[in-house]
Amino acid sequence: MLVEMQEYENSLKYYRDLKNVTDTAHEEGKIVGIHENKITVATAMLENGEPIEKIMRFTGLTREEIENLRNNKS
């Protein structure tokens, strides 16, 4: 019975570790996706001649990030 209990505990630990890894990866993926969307919106706004202050307000990106987008498109 002791061996079975230890195997169960090991199995449970493995499951929890795996779940934590997948949950973390999922959250990180969401963050990356949100940031990529902000970049897409900022790029479109730059192409439409919107001022940097407005882009900052709508996307939450920093002035430096937006200026880097502008410089990379040139």
BELPEHU-V291123 format. One record per residue. N is the residue number from 0. PHI is phi as a letter, one per 20 degrees, with the letter a starting at -180 (none if undefined). Layout:
N|PHI ; N|PHI
This chain:
0|none ; 1|f ; 2|f ; 3|f ; 4|f ; 5|f ; 6|f ; 7|f ; 8|f ; 9|f ; 10|f ; 11|f ; 12|f ; 13|f ; 14|f ; 15|f ; 16|f ; 17|f ; 18|f ; 19|f ; 20|f ; 21|f ; 22|f ; 23|f ; 24|f ; 25|f ; 26|f ; 27|f ; 28|f ; 29|f ; 30|f ; 31|f ; 32|f ; 33|f ; 34|f ; 35|f ; 36|f ; 37|f ; 38|f ; 39|f ; 40|f ; 41|f ; 42|f ; 43|f ; 44|f ; 45|f ; 46|f ; 47|e ; 48|m ; 49|f ; 50|f ; 51|g ; 52|g ; 53|f ; 54|f ; 55|g ; 56|f ; 57|e ; 58|d ; 59|n ; 60|f ; 61|e ; 62|g ; 63|f ; 64|f ; 65|f ; 66|f ; 67|f ; 68|f ; 69|f ; 70|f ; 71|f ; 72|e ; 73|f
